[in-house]
Amino acid sequence: MSEIVEYSSEGRVAIITLNRPEARNAVNGDVATGLEAAVDRLEDDPEVWVGILTANTDGQERPVFCAGADLKAINSGQAGSLGTARGGFAGFVYRERRKPIIVAVDGLATAGGCEIVLAADLVVATNRSAFGLAEVKRNLIAGAGGLFRLPRAIGQAAAMEAILTGEPIPAERAFALGLVSRLVEPGEAVAEARRLADQITACAPLAVWASREVVLASAWADDETLRSMTDRAFGTVLASEDTKEGLEAFIEKRPPEWKGR
């Protein structure tokens, strides 16, 4: 029997797959606990440095990466099960983690599905994808980070229009606005995300993880805080074994062999 959230790894990369295509990958309690458990595996495995989050859209006439919260679950009084204490909605949107996650989208990411995308670090999407916060059409609000993460990603004017109308942003426009990092043909999102992940894992993991932390903090912290964070991260990375390896590899004109320590 297939897991509702699948996890596999190859080399330094893990692939996490939302596997509820019959319900447009809507988030119920099982999806939330399954996604949190998958991120736990990613974070706890020292051999895996980057994650890819995608979704099974088999059998869907119009592919949907994730339709957000399972409204049937909310209507039946199970709204509290759609999040976790550590991760918030879907066990993911507020989850603290070190390792970058690339989301590979081939279809519609709407409401909480879009908020899952916004909580990832990089977005690879196909040109048939779209991103929306449709909550106002149901007398709800985007309560899992979308109201502040979407303006950070694409600017206030474009985000305000999308949020107040509930209309989705086509992939091409999302790419032009900076939400999407790489735009590809249908069916190619995971392969392109893997190419991006391989580029990241070719770099020193400690430096990648430390740099990610400072970049994320730049959305809220002042310059003094960011300078302090950067100085601390620089000192930690400089003192690691991988810095010596990186310098020796440069001098010896060979590829470095990163250890993550």
N, C-alpha and C positions, 0 to 999 in steps of 0.2 A: 504494500500500500504506500502510495506517495505521501511525503510529508507536505503539510500545508505551506511551510517555508523550507525550501531545500537548501542544503549547504554542500559545497564541494570545493576542493582546492587543487591547484596544479602549480607546482613551483612556489613562487612567492605570492601568488594571487589566489584569493578566495572568491567564489561566485555564490551569491545569495539570491535565491529566486522565490518571489511571491508566487504561490502555486494554487490559486483559487480562481481559475479562469471562468468557471461557470457562474461566478458571482462578480465578474469584472474585477477580481482581486481586491474586493472591498475588505476593509479591516474589521474583523471581529476579534473576540478574545483569543482565539487560537492563533490568528495571524500576529497579534501583538506579542504574545508570549514566545511564539516561534521566531519572530524577527529579533527580539531581544536576545534569545538564546544563540542565534546565529552570530550576532555582533559579539557576544561573549566569546564564542569560539575563535572569531577573528582576532580579538584583542588578546586572548590567552595563548595563542599559538605563536611561539617565537620564530617559526619558519615562514610565516605568512606576514607580509608587510603592507598589502593593499587589498581592499575589497571592491567587488563590483556587485551592485544591487540591480536586479532586473526582474522581469515578470513574465509568467507564462500566459500567452494570449491565444493558445490553441483553441480553435472552434469558435472564436469570436468573429462575427461578421465585420465589425468595426473595432479594431484592436484598442483595448483599454489597459494601460499600465496599472492604474489603480483608480477606482472610483471614489476613494476616500472611505469615510466611516460607513459601516453597514447600517443603513437606516432601519432595517428590520430589527436589528439588535437594539438600536436606540429606542425604537417604538415599543419594544417588549420589555423595556426597563433595564437593559444590560449595558447602558452607556459607560458605566464605570469599568467594564471589562475591556474596553477598547484601548486602554493605555496601561502602562506599568509605572511603578513608583520611581524607578531609575530613568526610564526612557520617555515618559509621557506618552502621547498618542502613538499608537503602533509600536510601542516599545523602542522608539527610534528618534523622534523629532528633538528631544532634549537630552539625548544620551551623551554623556561625556565619554570621549574616546581619544586615543592617540593616533590611530591609523586612518589614513584617508580612504574614503569610500567614493567611488565613481558610480553614478546612477546611469544605467543604460535604458533609455525610454524609446519604445516603438509603439506609439499609440497615444491615447488621451490620458493625461495625469490631471485629475480634477479634484477640487476640494482638499480633503486630507491627503489624497494622492499627490497633489501638487506640493503640499506641505512636506511630505516625505522627500520629494525631489529637492526642495529648498534646504532641507537639513543635511543633504549630502555635500560633498566637497567640490565635485566636478560633474558636469552633465553632458552626456553624449546622447543625441537624439536623432531619430529619423525625420525626414521631411514630411511624413504624414502624422507626426506627433503634434500635440497641443497641450497648453498648460493653463489651468484656470482655477479660480476660487469662486465657485458658484453658490456659496452659502446664502447670499442675500436673496436668492430666488426661492429659498425655503424658510425664510425668516430665521436664519442662523447667521453666525459670524465665523470666520476662519480662526478658530481658537487654538490652533496648534503651531503658531509661529508665522503663518502666512501674512498677517497684517503688518508685520515689521520686517520680515525677511524678503518679501517680494519687492518693496521699495528699495531696500539695500541692493538688490540684485539688478533691477532694471530702471531705477529712478522713480521719484514720487509721482510724476505726471502719468506715466504709463501704468504704474501700479494702481493708482487711484482709479483710473478708467476701468481697468480689469476688475478691480474689487467691487466698485459701485455698480457696474453693469452685470457682473457675473459671467461675462463672455470670455471664452478661452482665447489665449494668445497663440497663433499658429507658430510652428517651429521656426520658420524662416525669420519671423519678427523676433522671436525669443533669442535667436542666434544674433541678430543685429543689435539687440538691446543688451546682450552680454550674459543672459541667463544660461544659454547653451554654449559649451566650449567647442564641440565638434558636431557638425551636421552631416548625416550620411543617408544613403538610400534605405528604403524599408528592408528589414531583415539583417541589417549590417551593424546595428547598435552595439551588440555584445562584442563582436569581433573588433570594432574600433575601440571600444572601452578596454579591451584586452591589450591592444597595441599601446594605448595611453598608459595603462597600468605597467606594462613592461618598460616603458620609458622611465616611469617613476621608480620602479624597483631596480633599475640600473644605477640609480643614485644612492647615496649613503642614507640609510633609513633614519638614523638619529637626527641628521640634518633636516630631512624631509619632515619628520614629525614635529621638531622644534619650530621650523619655519611655518608649518600649518597653524600652530598654536598662536603665533604672533599675528599672522594674517587674519585669522578669525577675530582676534581681540581688537584689531584695527577698526572694526565696525562700532565699537562702543568706548574704547579706552582713549584717554588723552595722551599727548605725545610723551609726557614724563613717564607714565605707566608703561607705554610701549617701549620706550628707551630702556627702562629697567628690565622689562621682560626680554628684550633682545640681548642685552648685556648678559643676563643670567643664562639664556639659551646658548649664546656664543661660548661662554665659559665652560658650560657642560659639554658641548660638542667638541670643543678644542681639547678637553682633557680625555676624550675617549680613545680607545684603541683604533677606531676607524679613521681618525684624523691622521695618525702616523701612517696607516696603510695607504690612505689617499695621497699623501705627500710622497711616500716611497714609490707608489705606482706611477706617479707623474714623473719623478726623476728617472725611473727605470723604463719609462715609455711602455707600460703594460696596463691592461685593464685592472682596476682595483678589485679586491675580493672582500666585500663588506661583510661584517659579522654582526653588526647591530649592537656593538658594545664598545 
